[in-house]
Amino acid sequence: MSNKFHYAQYIPADYRWYKHRSHWLLIFWIGLYLLGNCANGYDGAMVNGLQLLPEWQNSFHHPVGSTLGLLGAIQNIGSLGSIPVAPLWNDRFGRRLTVMLGGSLMLTGAVLQATSKNIGWFMGGRALLGFGGGFNNNADPLMVIELCYPSQRPPIAGAYNSFVNVGSIIAAATTFGTYYITNSEWSWRLPVLIQIVPTAIQWSLIMFGPESPRWLIGKGKDEQALKILAKYHGGGDPNHPLVIYEYEEMRKAIAEEHDNKVGWTHLFKTPGMRKRSFTMMVLAVSGQWSGNAMISYYLNQVLTTVGVTDKPSQLGINLSLSICNWISGVTGALNAERFGRRRIFLVSSFSMLLMFIGITACSAQYVNHHTIAAGKTTVLFIYLFTVSYAFAWSSILALYVTEISPFSIRSKAHSLFAITQASMQTFNQYVNPIAFLALGWKYYLVFVGVIVCICVFVYFFVPETRGHTLEETALLFDGLAAVKELQGRADERTAKAAVDQPGDKDKDVFIEHREHVGGASLV
């Protein structure tokens, strides 16, 4: 069997997940954590849509320039305050309680926004929502990636990022509809109030679900972790070969990591960790400085530049872009294991470069010569750029940066990524409207240069990670020898467990045919 799919030898070739009630239940619990990113996507598209609503503009006196920039950036400023604290809480109290805390703060912030009377009040609600979101954004992706059935981890964890676009679609559709509520502040208060829904659903149910088995092992609660793995990955059988293999890999990897005290400095302590941290930070910058923020937060200004000034048309484009973004992101996530993360990043990045060059050239043509065809073509390139961006950066980015970190440092590593990302978002969202007001279409040239750098970085510095369990993937930056040693130890313990249970027919079949098993089907 190829080493790429080493764990698949413990999954029956005829396994069909949809025939198992426990697997459906697992997907339900994972779905609650996907809702966390749905809330993030809703906020981004909502801010975009609110700027297109006359009643919102009138209520807040038509903010422009630095005020508009601060309005877009204030949520990320709030999240920067919680990001350093979130991993400490997450590692101490667990993933579920972290989501509960973050959800409480987010719900309070959303209510403050919905009841605001002035721009300062509104920004305060957004700042609190961002502060709570820092906790959720630290715990949600970790729970998704740590709970998933191993063969489904790439598409489902990839779909986590794509759920941003589900929220975007809902927000864009909501603001499109409330545009026609005239002479009433409910045209903007209603979309803000609806923002509460995904967080409220997640907050009310999360404590009834399982905790991360890896966090439990890290806290010495091995028996609880084994029960969760057995229930959701082994159909209730604690002696299932896949359960034993995963359990032994987790125990060994976490035990070795606990031999060393892990702090923030550990992110840069060894060559392997420096590679991980450098990769995560550059990917965070790349995801925010590739021109997507202009389209995500300031679409109305971009469209006005090329002559699309009709508000219903702008709202319709906002909605359809969100749908295209989601479809492309899901497509990338579902193919993460088939094509590999690296290849998807490369296709996405080079496509983005071509499309943004098209946006820049056509915008310049329209502004300088008022060519109607150039304006319409710009809109086309905006759609194509959105699809290109979402294929990787709205799908597998969160999967990739989470799976390359060892368990003991995973929460802090994700915070390093989040701090870098939020810092870039804050700077980007504050600077973009100011720079765009001063430079117009020429500001796009900055993003063209950045995307060129992104393409070079992905080609030379982003290694492939597909085909491994989470523990194996986390060791790739430490060399293949470390991966093989971990696999060998787990193989030994799994084979020993099978010998110790000679009466179990399924285990005899696994051992006899392990070299001929192709892995679990996802359909």
RAWO-V443570 format. One line per field, one symbol per residue. ss: DSSP state (H for helix, E for strand, C for the rest). A space follows every 10 residues. Layout:
ss->???
//
This chain:
ss->CCHHHHHHHH CCCCCEHHHC HHHHHHHHHH HHHHHHHHHH HHHHHHHHHH CCCHHHHHHC CCCCHHHHHH HHHHHHHHHH HHHHHHHHHH HHHCHHHHHH HHHHHHHHHH HHHHCCCCHH HHHHHHHHHH HHHHHHHHHH HHHHHHHCCH HHHHHHHHHH HHHHHHHHHH HHHHHHHHCC CCCCCHHHHH HHHHCHHHHH HHHHHHHHCC CCHHHHHHCC CHHHHHHHHH HHHCCCCCCC HHHHHHHHHH HHHHHHHHCC CCCHHHHHCC HHHHHHHHHH HHHHHHHHCC CHHHHHHCHH HHHHHCCCCC HHHHHHHHHH HHHHHHHHHH HHHHCHHHHC HHHHHHHHHH HHHHHHHHHH HHHHHHHHHC CHHHHHHHHH HHHHHHHHHH HHHCCHHHHH HHHCCCHHHH HHHHHHHHHH HHHHHHHHHH HHHHHHHHHH HHHHHHHHHH HHHHHHHHHH HCCCCCCCCH HHHHCHHHCH HHHHHHHHHH HHHHHHHHHH CCCCHHHHHH HHHHHHCCCC ECC
//
